[in-house]
């Protein structure tokens, strides 16, 4: 059952990319979409904290410090992900964001938390090749993927890596629900500023409010709770593998629902990234376990 929770969380995240794509195709600003995804998620984790308040650790300064770092990461992740979708496609954005473990490795190398090896560098190089093939940056404007779209997708992955570090170091000082409440509150405080103010106010009274609600529930509220609960009882290596459900789901949504197209070289690049990143994550988590 716990593995099923992780799968469902990844499925929700994959669908959220497609739902965000629909909203932006209707003219909604990426930052407004990101804000409402996080704001609705905040309400969910706040309710979780209210139901399970014990051991919150809210009196700990370190919990607040690292939770704020996690909030900066999740804010960047949501915003850059939707900017990448707006400038490219759901499939490309989701796959680039899936490169987050590579950034975790690079940061770990810099902080000397992880020992670099030839195999790890080869895997990272393979991911870089996959990124070049997926985005086709060697052909100006190819496949509808702009440099901004490619860069934002990679920044979404980097931001997710920051969220992972923040959450990891906050965890010993309090409950996951308390960490997520602070993180989503930081997200809301940040993303309320760059978004279109008129759109932010108009969203609640527009016909699109149902899609915003579904995005928030699937993309932040329910999914994060399912993932945290499921991960606590799932083998790390298994969690790494099933996490591939997210980019695959997002890519299928983009192709089937949004009628996005991928040429053969992009599919090859996507495959290189997914397989290599999953192998890196499984190897790392098996050693930790």
C-alpha positions as CSV (number, residue, x, y, z in Angstrom):
1,X,0.0,0.0,0.0
2,X,2.8,2.4,0.8
3,X,4.4,1.9,-2.6
4,X,0.9,2.6,-4.1
5,X,0.9,6.0,-2.3
6,X,4.2,6.9,-3.9
7,X,3.0,5.9,-7.3
8,X,-0.3,7.9,-6.8
9,X,1.8,11.0,-5.7
10,X,4.0,10.7,-8.9
11,X,0.9,10.3,-11.0
12,X,-0.7,13.4,-9.5
13,X,2.4,15.4,-10.1
14,X,2.5,14.2,-13.7
15,X,-1.1,15.2,-14.3
16,X,-0.5,18.6,-12.6
17,X,1.9,19.5,-15.4
18,X,-0.7,18.8,-18.0
19,X,-3.4,20.7,-16.1
20,X,-1.1,23.7,-15.8
21,X,-0.4,23.5,-19.5
22,X,-4.1,23.7,-20.2
23,X,-4.5,26.8,-17.9
24,X,-1.6,28.6,-19.5
25,X,-2.9,27.8,-23.0
26,X,-6.0,29.6,-21.9
27,X,-3.9,32.7,-21.1
28,X,-3.2,32.3,-17.4
29,X,0.2,33.6,-16.2
30,X,2.6,30.8,-15.1
31,X,3.3,32.5,-11.8
32,X,-0.5,32.8,-11.1
33,X,-0.8,29.1,-11.9
34,X,2.1,28.3,-9.6
35,X,0.8,30.5,-6.8
36,X,-2.6,28.7,-6.7
37,X,-1.0,25.3,-6.9
38,X,1.0,26.1,-3.7
39,X,-1.8,28.1,-2.0
40,X,-4.2,25.1,-2.2
41,X,-1.4,22.8,-1.1
42,X,-0.9,25.0,1.9
43,X,-4.5,24.5,3.0
44,X,-4.1,20.8,2.8
45,X,-0.9,20.5,4.8
46,X,-2.2,23.0,7.3
47,X,-5.2,20.7,7.8
48,X,-2.8,17.8,8.2
49,X,-0.9,19.6,10.9
50,X,-4.1,20.5,12.7
51,X,-5.2,16.9,12.7
52,X,-1.7,15.6,13.8
53,X,-0.1,18.4,15.8
54,X,2.1,16.3,18.0
55,X,5.9,16.5,17.5
56,X,5.6,19.5,15.1
57,X,8.8,21.1,16.3
58,X,7.5,24.5,15.5
59,X,9.5,25.9,18.4
60,X,12.8,24.9,16.8
61,X,14.8,27.6,15.0
62,X,16.5,25.0,12.9
63,X,13.2,23.6,11.7
64,X,12.2,27.1,10.6
65,X,15.5,27.8,8.9
66,X,15.6,24.6,6.8
67,X,11.9,24.7,6.1
68,X,12.3,28.2,4.7
69,X,15.1,26.8,2.5
70,X,12.7,24.0,1.4
71,X,10.1,26.7,0.7
72,X,12.5,28.6,-1.6
73,X,13.1,25.4,-3.4
74,X,9.5,24.4,-3.9
75,X,8.6,28.0,-5.0
76,X,11.3,27.9,-7.6
77,X,10.3,24.4,-8.7
78,X,6.7,25.3,-9.3
79,X,7.4,28.6,-11.0
80,X,10.2,27.4,-13.3
81,X,8.3,24.3,-14.2
82,X,5.4,26.2,-15.5
83,X,7.5,28.8,-17.2
84,X,9.3,25.9,-18.9
85,X,5.9,24.4,-20.0
86,X,4.8,27.9,-21.3
87,X,8.1,28.3,-23.3
88,X,8.3,24.7,-24.5
89,X,6.1,21.6,-23.8
90,X,5.0,19.5,-20.8
91,X,7.0,16.5,-21.9
92,X,10.3,18.5,-22.1
93,X,9.7,20.5,-18.9
94,X,8.8,17.3,-16.9
95,X,11.8,15.4,-18.1
96,X,14.2,18.3,-17.5
97,X,12.8,18.7,-14.0
98,X,13.4,15.0,-13.4
99,X,17.2,15.8,-13.6
100,X,17.0,17.0,-10.0
101,X,19.0,14.0,-8.6
102,X,21.9,15.1,-10.9
103,X,21.9,18.5,-9.2
104,X,21.7,16.8,-5.8
105,X,24.9,14.9,-6.8
106,X,26.7,18.1,-7.9
107,X,25.8,20.0,-4.8
108,X,26.9,17.0,-2.7
109,X,30.2,17.0,-4.5
110,X,30.7,20.6,-3.7
111,X,29.7,20.2,-0.1
112,X,31.8,17.0,0.1
113,X,28.7,15.0,1.2
114,X,29.2,12.6,-1.7
115,X,32.5,11.2,-3.2
116,X,32.7,11.8,-6.9
117,X,33.6,8.7,-9.0
118,X,34.2,8.1,-12.7
119,X,30.9,6.2,-12.9
120,X,29.0,9.1,-11.4
121,X,30.6,11.6,-13.8
122,X,29.9,9.4,-16.7
123,X,26.2,9.2,-15.7
124,X,26.0,12.9,-15.3
125,X,27.6,13.3,-18.8
126,X,25.0,10.9,-20.2
127,X,22.2,13.1,-18.7
128,X,23.8,16.2,-20.3
129,X,23.8,14.4,-23.7
130,X,20.1,13.5,-23.1
131,X,19.3,17.1,-22.4
132,X,20.9,18.3,-25.6
133,X,19.0,15.7,-27.6
134,X,15.7,16.4,-25.8
135,X,15.8,20.2,-26.1
136,X,17.6,20.2,-29.5
137,X,19.4,23.4,-28.4
138,X,21.8,22.9,-31.4
139,X,18.9,23.9,-33.7
140,X,17.5,27.3,-33.0
141,X,13.8,27.1,-32.2
142,X,13.6,23.4,-32.9
143,X,10.6,21.5,-31.6
144,X,9.2,24.7,-30.1
145,X,11.7,24.5,-27.2
146,X,13.3,27.9,-26.5
147,X,16.4,28.5,-24.5
148,X,14.3,30.0,-21.8
149,X,12.1,26.9,-21.7
150,X,15.2,24.6,-21.5
151,X,16.8,26.8,-18.9
152,X,13.7,27.1,-16.8
153,X,13.2,23.3,-16.9
154,X,16.7,22.8,-15.5
155,X,16.2,25.5,-12.9
156,X,13.0,23.6,-11.8
157,X,15.2,20.6,-11.3
158,X,17.8,22.6,-9.4
159,X,15.0,24.1,-7.2
160,X,13.7,20.7,-6.4
161,X,17.2,19.7,-5.3
162,X,17.2,22.7,-2.9
163,X,13.8,21.5,-1.6
164,X,15.2,18.0,-1.0
165,X,18.1,19.4,1.0
166,X,15.9,21.8,3.0
167,X,13.4,19.0,3.8
168,X,16.2,16.5,4.7
169,X,17.8,18.9,7.2
170,X,14.5,20.1,8.7
171,X,13.2,16.5,9.2
172,X,15.2,15.8,12.4
173,X,13.7,18.8,14.1
174,X,10.0,18.4,13.5
175,X,7.1,16.7,11.7
176,X,6.8,16.6,7.9
177,X,3.5,18.4,8.0
178,X,5.0,21.3,10.0
179,X,7.9,21.5,7.4
180,X,5.5,21.6,4.5
181,X,3.2,24.2,6.2
182,X,6.2,26.6,6.5
183,X,7.5,25.7,3.0
184,X,4.2,26.4,1.3
185,X,3.7,29.6,3.3
186,X,7.1,30.8,2.0
187,X,6.0,29.8,-1.5
188,X,2.9,31.8,-1.3
189,X,4.7,34.9,0.1
190,X,7.2,34.7,-2.8
191,X,5.0,33.8,-5.8
192,X,2.3,36.4,-5.0
193,X,4.7,39.1,-6.2
194,X,5.7,38.2,-9.8
195,X,2.3,37.1,-10.9
196,X,-0.3,39.3,-12.7
197,X,-2.3,40.9,-9.8
198,X,-5.5,41.2,-11.9
199,X,-5.3,37.5,-12.9
200,X,-4.6,36.4,-9.3
201,X,-7.8,38.2,-8.2
202,X,-9.8,37.2,-11.2
203,X,-9.0,33.5,-11.0
204,X,-11.4,32.7,-8.1
205,X,-14.4,34.1,-10.0
206,X,-13.5,32.7,-13.4
207,X,-14.7,29.5,-15.1
208,X,-11.2,28.2,-14.7
209,X,-11.4,28.0,-10.9
210,X,-12.3,24.3,-11.1
211,X,-9.0,23.6,-13.0
212,X,-7.1,25.7,-10.4
213,X,-8.7,23.6,-7.6
214,X,-7.8,20.3,-9.3
215,X,-4.3,21.5,-9.9
216,X,-3.8,22.5,-6.3
217,X,-5.3,19.3,-4.9
218,X,-3.4,16.9,-7.2
219,X,-0.2,19.0,-7.7
220,X,0.4,20.0,-4.1
221,X,-2.2,19.1,-1.5
222,X,-3.0,15.4,-1.8
223,X,0.2,14.4,-3.7
224,X,2.7,15.7,-1.0
225,X,0.8,14.0,1.8
226,X,0.6,10.7,-0.2
227,X,4.3,10.9,-1.0
228,X,5.5,11.7,2.5
229,X,3.3,9.0,4.1
230,X,4.2,6.4,1.4
231,X,7.9,7.2,1.4
232,X,8.2,6.4,5.1
233,X,7.3,2.8,4.4
234,X,8.8,2.3,1.0
235,X,12.3,1.1,0.1
236,X,14.2,4.1,-1.3
237,X,15.3,2.2,-4.4
238,X,11.7,1.3,-5.2
239,X,10.7,5.0,-4.6
240,X,13.3,6.1,-7.1
241,X,12.0,3.7,-9.8
242,X,8.3,4.6,-9.4
243,X,9.1,8.3,-9.4
244,X,9.5,7.8,-13.2
245,X,5.7,7.7,-13.3
246,X,5.7,11.6,-13.1
247,X,7.6,12.5,-16.3
248,X,6.0,9.6,-18.2
249,X,2.5,10.7,-17.2
250,X,3.2,14.3,-17.9
251,X,4.7,13.4,-21.4
252,X,1.7,11.2,-22.3
253,X,-0.7,14.0,-21.2
254,X,1.1,16.5,-23.3
255,X,1.1,14.3,-26.4
256,X,-2.5,12.9,-26.0
257,X,-4.4,15.9,-24.6
258,X,-2.4,18.9,-25.6
259,X,-1.3,17.4,-29.0
260,X,2.4,18.1,-28.4
261,X,4.8,16.3,-30.6
262,X,8.2,14.8,-30.0
263,X,10.6,13.7,-32.8
264,X,12.7,10.6,-32.6
265,X,15.9,12.3,-31.3
266,X,13.9,13.9,-28.5
267,X,12.4,10.6,-27.4
268,X,16.0,9.2,-27.4
269,X,17.1,12.0,-25.2
270,X,14.2,11.5,-22.9
271,X,15.0,7.9,-22.6
272,X,18.7,8.6,-21.7
273,X,17.7,11.0,-19.0
274,X,15.0,8.8,-17.4
275,X,17.0,5.6,-17.4
276,X,20.3,7.3,-16.2
277,X,18.7,9.4,-13.5
278,X,16.7,6.5,-12.2
279,X,19.8,4.4,-12.0
280,X,21.7,7.1,-10.2
281,X,18.9,7.5,-7.7
282,X,18.6,3.8,-7.1
283,X,22.3,3.4,-6.6
284,X,22.5,6.3,-4.2
285,X,19.5,5.3,-2.1
286,X,20.6,1.7,-1.9
287,X,23.9,2.7,-0.3
288,X,22.1,5.1,2.1
289,X,19.7,2.3,3.1
